[in-house]
Amino acid sequence: MEKIIRHNLKWVPFLILGPCYATPEWFQVSSESVFAKCIEHSIESKIQSIWNPYLPKYVDRFIGIFAKHYQSHNLFESITLGISGNWGEAMYPVGGGFGTNFHTHSGWWCGDKYALESYR
């Protein structure tokens, strides 16, 4: 931060929320955690479902805290919000690559109850 300010540069942070490596353990074990579930095996991954109705309020909270922390610094060119999987896809657990031990493969990840409700 000091070097950014000293050299009159701007920062473009990429904030990632949702995948298992970016979601706090307290949320993952809470009743508001909704993991993506594959249709093929009916097994959950450790990645939050994009249909999780509880996740947006925590994303908003995180962004608010982040903004408040940096509001007086005038450092940002922009902010990129993202949810990414192994190769940049939007949170779909398509394969390995994170060194994790959870259910992941190419396929359809819309088997959780909120995804099914959305499709119905």
N, C-alpha and C positions, 0 to 999 in steps of 0.2 A: 504494500500500500504506500509506504514511504517513497519508493522509487517511482511509482505511478504519479504521485503528486509532484515530486521533485522534477520529473521530466515532462510535466504537463500532458500526460497521456490520459486516455480513457480506458475503462475496463468493460468487457462484455462477459459477465459471468454466465455460466450455463448451469442452471439449477435443475437437478434431477431428483424426481420424487416418484416413488411407487415400486421400483424393483427391490428385491430382497436386500441388496447391498446398500440401499439408500433409505430404507424404511426402518425406523427405530424398533428395537425388539419389543418395547412396551406396547407399540401399536400392533405388531404382528401377533402378539398373544392376546390382544383385547377382543372383546365381542364385536368391535367395529371393523375388524380385519376380515376382508373377503378375498381369498386367494382365487386366482384363475384356475379353472378346472377344465381338463381336456375332455372332449366328448368321447374320444376313442376308448379311453381307459377309465373314465370317471375318477381321475386322480388329480388332486390339487398340486399346483406348483407353489413356490414360495414368493411368487410375484403377485402383487395386488391386481385384482380384476379391474379392468377399465370401467366396469359397471358398478363398482363399489360406491354406494350412495353416501358413505361416511367419509371417504377420502377427501373430497373437495374442501370441506371446512378446515381440515388440517393443512392442506396445501395453502389455502388463503391465510391461515394463521402463520405458517412458516414464512410466506412472502411478506406479510405485515411486519413480522419481527426482523426479517432481513432488511427491509426498507427502512424501518425505524433506526436500526443500528448504523446504517450508512447514509442516512438522509442529509447530514450536514457536510458530507465529504465531496460532493459534486464529482464523483468518479466515473459514473456510468455513461457509456455511449448508448447502450441498450442492455436489456436482460433477455436471455434466451431461456424459456421454460421448456423442459423436456422430460419425457419419460422414454427410456430407451431399453431395448433388449440387446442381445449380443452384437448385432450389426446395425443398430440405429433404428430398428423397427419399434413401433409404439407398444412397448411392454409385452409383446407376445414372446413367450419363452420358446424360441425355435431351435435351440441347440445348446451345446456346451460353450465353453470358453471363459466362464467366470471362475472355474475351479470350485464350483459348488456341488453339493450332493443333494439335488432335488429333482423332481420329475420335470423333464423338459424335452421337447422334440417338435419338429414341424407338425402342423396340424391345426385343428380348430379348438380354440381356447375360450369357448363361450358356453361352458357347461355349468357355471355357478347359477344359483337361483335368480340373481338379479339379471344376468344375461338372458336366461330363459324367459323371464317375465318381459324383458324388453322385446324379444323376438315374437312373443305371443301377442 
